[in-house]
Protein backbone atom coordinates (compact mmCIF):
# COMPACT_ATOMS: atom_id res chain seq x y z
CA UNK A 1 0.00 0.00 0.00
CA UNK A 2 1.38 3.43 -0.96
CA UNK A 3 1.04 6.56 1.13
CA UNK A 4 -0.21 9.85 -0.26
CA UNK A 5 3.33 11.09 -1.11
CA UNK A 6 4.34 7.90 -2.92
CA UNK A 7 6.62 6.38 -0.27
CA UNK A 8 6.02 2.95 1.15
CA UNK A 9 5.44 2.97 4.93
CA UNK A 10 8.79 1.29 5.79
CA UNK A 11 11.03 3.08 3.27
CA UNK A 12 12.47 5.70 5.64
CA UNK A 13 10.10 8.58 5.07
CA UNK A 14 9.81 9.09 8.80
CA UNK A 15 13.60 9.08 9.18
CA UNK A 16 14.02 11.91 6.69
CA UNK A 17 11.35 13.99 8.39
CA UNK A 18 12.92 13.37 11.81
CA UNK A 19 16.41 14.37 10.59
CA UNK A 20 15.13 17.58 9.02
CA UNK A 21 13.25 18.54 12.17
CA UNK A 22 16.29 18.01 14.42
CA UNK A 23 18.63 20.05 12.21
CA UNK A 24 16.09 22.86 11.85
CA UNK A 25 15.58 23.08 15.60
CA UNK A 26 19.32 23.34 16.28
CA UNK A 27 19.79 26.42 14.06
CA UNK A 28 16.51 28.20 14.68
CA UNK A 29 17.01 31.77 15.89
CA UNK A 30 15.23 33.09 18.94
CA UNK A 31 13.05 36.18 18.57
CA UNK A 32 13.65 38.98 21.09
CA UNK A 33 9.89 39.34 21.72
CA UNK A 34 9.40 35.65 22.42
CA UNK A 35 8.51 34.73 26.01
CA UNK A 36 10.76 31.68 25.59
CA UNK A 37 14.01 33.49 24.68
CA UNK A 38 17.14 33.04 26.76
CA UNK A 39 17.55 35.52 29.62
CA UNK A 40 19.97 38.39 29.14
CA UNK A 41 23.36 38.10 30.80
CA UNK A 42 23.55 39.48 34.32
CA UNK A 43 23.80 43.25 34.54
CA UNK A 44 27.16 44.64 35.67
CA UNK A 45 27.30 45.80 39.29
CA UNK A 46 26.32 49.42 39.95
CA UNK A 47 29.37 51.62 40.43
CA UNK A 48 29.82 53.13 43.90
CA UNK A 49 30.74 56.82 44.24
CA UNK A 50 32.17 58.74 47.20
CA UNK A 51 32.19 62.45 48.01
CA UNK A 52 35.11 64.09 46.19
CA UNK A 53 35.30 61.63 43.27
CA UNK A 54 36.00 63.21 39.89
CA UNK A 55 33.44 62.09 37.30
CA UNK A 56 32.54 62.57 33.67
CA UNK A 57 28.97 62.65 32.39
CA UNK A 58 28.02 62.11 28.74
CA UNK A 59 25.77 65.18 28.66
CA UNK A 60 27.07 67.52 31.41
CA UNK A 61 30.83 66.93 31.15
CA UNK A 62 33.36 66.91 33.99
CA UNK A 63 32.33 67.27 37.61
CA UNK A 64 32.98 66.37 41.23
CA UNK A 65 30.70 64.34 43.52
CA UNK A 66 29.39 66.55 46.35
CA UNK A 67 26.93 64.13 47.95
CA UNK A 68 25.85 60.50 47.92
CA UNK A 69 22.28 59.37 48.60
CA UNK A 70 22.92 55.68 49.29
CA UNK A 71 22.74 53.58 46.14
CA UNK A 72 19.90 55.66 44.68
CA UNK A 73 21.56 58.90 43.52
CA UNK A 74 24.65 61.11 43.63
CA UNK A 75 24.89 64.89 43.71
CA UNK A 76 27.47 66.28 41.30
CA UNK A 77 28.86 69.79 40.79
CA UNK A 78 29.48 70.38 37.07
CA UNK A 79 31.46 73.69 37.18
CA UNK A 80 28.86 75.59 39.17
CA UNK A 81 25.83 73.65 37.92
CA UNK A 82 24.45 71.12 40.39
CA UNK A 83 23.04 67.83 39.16
CA UNK A 84 21.37 64.84 40.79
CA UNK A 85 22.20 61.69 38.86
CA UNK A 86 20.00 58.66 39.54
CA UNK A 87 21.09 55.03 39.73
CA UNK A 88 22.20 52.95 37.69
CA UNK A 89 24.55 55.76 36.55
CA UNK A 90 24.75 54.64 32.91
CA UNK A 91 26.09 58.01 31.67
CA UNK A 92 28.38 58.72 34.64
CA UNK A 93 31.97 57.46 34.72
CA UNK A 94 34.44 57.72 37.60
CA UNK A 95 37.79 59.21 36.54
N, C-alpha and C positions, 0 to 999 in steps of 0.2 A: 504494500500500500504506500503511495506517495503522499507527502505532505503538500501543503498549498504552495510552497516555494520550490518544489521539485527535488527535495533531498529526502532520501530514505531515513526513517527514524533512527537508525543506528550508525549513520555515516559520519558523525562528528559535527553536525550542525550546532549542537549545544556547546561543544567545545570552542568553536570559533566565536560564538556569541559571548561566552564566559571570558575568553582571552581579551576580546575587545573591551568589555566592560571594565576589567581590572586595569588595563593600561590607560583607559580614559580617566578612571577615578584617580590614578596616581598623578596625573598632570593637570588636573582641573584646577583653575585658579579660584581663589576665594574672593567674593565680592565684599567691599568694605561695609555695605549696608546690611549684610547678612547677619542674622542673630547667631549664626553658627561659626563666625570667623574666629580665628585665633586671637587671644587677648594681646593687647599691645605690650611691649616690654615695659618693665617697671620704670616709673618716672625717676629721674635723678633726684638725689636729696636736695632739699631747699637750703640755699646758702645762708649761713649765719653772719650777721653784721654786728659790729660793735661801734660804740660812740668813738668818733675820730677816724674811722676808716675812710680812705679816699676811694671814691667810686666813679664810674662812668655810666651814664644813661644814654640810650640810643636817641632819645628825643631832646633831653635837657642838657646833655654834655657832662662836663666834669663837676664833681661836688664832693662834699664831706658830710658824713653821717653825724647828725646832731642829736638824735634820739632813737631809741629802739622800743617798739611796742610789742614785746614778746616775739612770737613767730608770725604775727599778723601784718605788721607794717614797720617801716623805718622812716624817720624824718631826715631829709637831706637838704643841705644848703647849697644851692647851685649859684654861686657868685651873687649873693644877695637875694635870690629868689628861693623861697622855701617850698619844698615839695614833700608830700606824703606818698610813699611808694608802697603799694600793697603786695602781699605775698601772692604768688611764688617768685616774684622778682625776676621775671623773664627778660626784661630790658636793662637790668641793673647788674653791673659787673664790678667786683672788687678789684682794685688796682694794687 
